[in-house]
């Protein structure tokens, strides 16, 4: 992973995190919006403009890839690079969580 990708994506925005998390299985933008809303019990609602801008940037940067078009919807999936970035972010979040847990003891 090059330094530019690491600098741009770690730490990640919630939008970026949820997009990569959801794209471990192929999905389209609206499907991601619905899945994130369900995963977070409605606490996070991704706006379409934010979603599609993020998808475009992540595709250009190689974190996700277009898989196919289905019913006029573009289906994307996470790439190997995207998995590496997601793993770094998950490691960072786990470290933050451990720090909070230890501070409460």
C-alpha positions in Angstrom: 0.0 0.0 0.0 1.5 3.3 -1.0 1.8 6.2 1.4 -0.8 8.3 -0.4 -3.5 5.7 0.1 -2.6 5.3 3.8 -2.6 9.1 4.3 -5.9 9.6 2.6 -7.8 6.7 4.1 -6.4 6.1 7.6 -8.1 7.2 9.8 -11.3 6.7 7.7 -14.5 8.6 7.6 -17.5 6.7 8.8 -18.8 6.8 5.2 -15.6 5.2 3.9 -15.5 2.6 6.7 -19.1 1.5 6.1 -18.7 1.4 2.3 -15.7 -0.9 2.6 -17.4 -3.0 5.3 -20.5 -3.5 3.2 -18.6 -4.2 -0.1 -17.1 -7.4 1.3 -20.1 -8.7 -0.6 -21.0 -7.2 -4.0 -23.5 -4.4 -3.7 -24.7 -1.1 -5.3 -24.9 2.3 -3.8 -28.5 2.3 -2.7 -28.0 -1.2 -1.2 -25.1 0.1 0.8 -27.2 3.0 2.1 -29.9 0.5 3.2 -27.5 -1.9 4.8 -25.7 0.8 6.8 -29.0 2.2 8.1 -30.0 -1.4 9.2 -26.6 -2.1 10.7 -26.7 1.1 12.8 -30.4 0.9 13.7 -31.0 4.1 11.7 -28.3 6.1 13.5 -26.2 6.6 10.3 -27.9 7.5 7.1 -25.6 8.0 4.2 -26.7 10.7 1.8 -26.7 9.7 -1.9 -24.4 12.5 -2.9 -21.8 11.5 -0.3 -22.2 7.8 -1.1 -21.7 8.2 -4.9 -18.8 10.6 -4.5 -17.1 8.2 -2.2 -17.7 5.3 -4.5 -16.2 7.2 -7.4 -13.1 8.2 -5.4 -12.6 4.7 -3.9 -12.9 3.1 -7.3 -10.4 5.6 -8.8 -8.0 4.8 -5.9 -8.4 1.1 -6.3 -10.1 0.3 -3.0 -13.3 -1.0 -4.8 -13.9 -2.3 -8.3 -16.9 -2.3 -10.6 -18.2 -5.8 -10.9 -21.3 -5.6 -13.2 -24.3 -3.6 -14.0 -27.6 -5.0 -12.8 -31.0 -3.3 -13.4 -29.1 0.0 -14.3 -27.3 -0.1 -11.0 -23.5 -0.4 -10.7 -22.4 -3.3 -8.5 -19.1 -2.9 -6.7 -16.9 -5.1 -4.5 -13.9 -4.4 -2.2 -10.5 -5.1 -3.7 -7.4 -6.6 -2.0 -6.1 -3.0 -1.4 -9.5 -2.1 0.0 -9.3 -5.1 2.4 -5.9 -4.0 3.5 -7.1 -0.4 4.2 -10.2 -1.8 6.0 -8.1 -4.1 8.2 -5.8 -1.2 9.2 -8.9 0.9 10.2 -10.4 -2.0 12.1 -7.1 -2.5 14.0 -7.1 1.3 14.8 -10.7 1.1 16.1 -10.0 -2.0 18.2 -7.0 -0.1 19.7 -9.2 2.9 20.5 -11.8 0.6 22.1 -9.1 -1.2 24.2 -7.9 2.2 25.4 -11.4 3.3 26.5 -11.9 0.0 28.3 -8.6 0.3 30.1 -9.2 3.9 31.1 -12.5 2.9 32.8 -10.9 0.3 35.1 
